[in-house]
Amino acid sequence: MGRLSGKGSRTCGKLRRSQVSLPMPQPQPPRKLEDQFVENVSRYPTYFVTVLLGGIWAGLQPFVNLYRKSPTAGAMVTLGCLLLLLFVYFTLRGMMGETFLPGWMLRWGSPSGGLS
């Protein structure tokens, strides 16, 4: 065992923190305003991605919790959301005067020929 000195701290041949001299940090020269601006603007894409992923995470979190509690209820809610999106899609297509089926499906069933 090491010997105890004055206030009960072990020395064991190691230097105390007060005995170590660290170099003083050198003062930095003032940066140009343009450099600061570019550095600031370069952070915006990271901020955008972080906010986007956080919003997606916050939006999906209730569904994840629902799937954990009851997978059947979660599947029903997901199916309901999908059907709602399809309803809005086909309603907007009808408002624009387009047909219910896409053009390639209509040509495929026509008597003039197949998928030409």
Buried (B, 14 or more C-beta within 10 A) or exposed (E): EEEEEEEEEEEEEEEEEEEEEEEEEEEEEEEEEEEEEEEEEEEEEEEEEEEEEEEEEEEEEEEEEBBEEEEEEBEEBEEEEEEEEEEEEEEEBEEEEEEEEEEEEEEEEEEEEEEE
